[in-house]
């Protein structure tokens, strides 16, 4: 257990390149901007950077519609810039992790252009084509993740093609061995460049059912969410193990797959020695507000039950990976709202909320994934008009809510809470114009509060969210409890308490206790184990055992005198 691999001991930082740092004045972040901030990321204990796609793309879905799997989009720079980033990262013991988007490509990819040209073309069966129903309508009533039919008509072929996401993102046909080999070749191209791993996007959708049939409608539009019809189709693991054999095996890298819908009890088939990946992003703890799948108009919004659900989901995932696999701990990414708004009431103190989540993130068993700007405690945005939003998903969900009878104001409230643009606003570096992100007009507006919540300001404040993240990162990497936080077992505490998330980590002769109050009220607790423990860290000065103030987080350490 004490022979952890490098990626089990470090922190991973997710960079959304378009919003990180613009060095050219274009208004769009670039690869040189990431290289310029490597030393900053090192202060957060970062040993790997997950880059969302930087490949050539029409940017219909901000780079997740890829037109060339082995190139660099000119808006981000050149392949030479990428090679320098990899090299400069290595000098600092920071490795680059590429985002592989292998469920689909852009409709501007040469493969699809050829496939759509004729039923006899070289790439004819590289995508998923079906004839229309007898009445000319789409082959099934599946709704894409972004709204609207998951099928689009192609005049040249006189057929429909399937797209789990946007119309401009046709699904690749993984049944075709030539498709799989081409994707494996692209991944190996990046390994040859020296990358340290891969995050694999939307992997649960690559295997389609043998029979395409209509599903039971889940909304007034008469359609059904495609996720419920195709996710985790039996046989998918055969593809994934082939992927592992032809790409991942034998390399000192890590792989983490986005696998929405994989239950904790199935994790052992996906991760670990016998699994296809090292880690798996599963979404039970971030989808707590969606009883009917990710339909924003059906969401519950924040309720106190979110905390109970969060506790149960985290413990289930910890238990599922306790002896097999490894857990990637995360609360934000480029598709999620900011966690200060997600897990706390609207009137919560955002600074305390950010520290509370940071405490959980950096003391739980697994590899912590910090999302760009999370370390500053950034909040959601709330723009007035749907046209102010760039996110294609936000627009689809907005219009679906209108179809279901929501008023425009109500539909906008949903967008304000769940839009992916919440996490995509430019990174806030300085008090200067545009938060130091760009000298030009940023592609998305900068938060209005950037002068207060920016790296320049928070680095100078001992009690800022950024300083707190750095404290936690140091504890986890080099502090007296580094061994416990990296290698220790996980035991949930105060399970029946609806307000407090608490757990104990144990390794060697030490125990570390994490306690976090997720409510705006003082919470008393009884935990005899803390009697001989001493305070290690507090998010608010003046903590005392047996009582947590609103949104307070504390860490305690206890020497047990017992070995392993």
Secondary structure, 3 states (H helix, E strand, C coil): CCCCCHHHHCEEEEECHHHCCCCCCCCCCCHHHHHHCHHHHHCCCEEEEEECCCCCECCCCCCCCECCCCCCCCCCCCHHHHHHHHHHHHHCCCEEEEEEECCECCCCCHHHHHHHHCCCCCCCCCECEECCCCCCCCCCCEECCCCCECEEEECCCCEEEECCCCCCCCEECCCCHHHHHHHHHHHHHHHHHCCCEEEEECHHHCCCCCCCCCCCCCCCCCCEECHHHHCCCCCHHHHHHHHHHHHHCCCCCEEEEECCCCCHHHHHHHECCCCCECEEECCCCCCCCCCCCCCHHHCCCCCCHHHHHHHHHHHHHHHHCCCCCECEECCCCCCCCCHHHHCCCCCCCHHHHHHHHHHHHHHCCCEEEEECCHHHCCCCCCCCCHHHCCCHHHHHHHHHHHHCCCCHHHHHHHHHHHCHHHHCCCCCCCCCHHHHCCCCCCCCCCCCCCCCCCHHHHHCCCCCHHHHHHHHHHHHHCCCCHHHHHHCEEEEECCCCCCEEEEEEEECCEEEEEEEECCCCCEECCCHHHHHCEEEEECCCCCECCEECCCCEEEEEEECCCCC
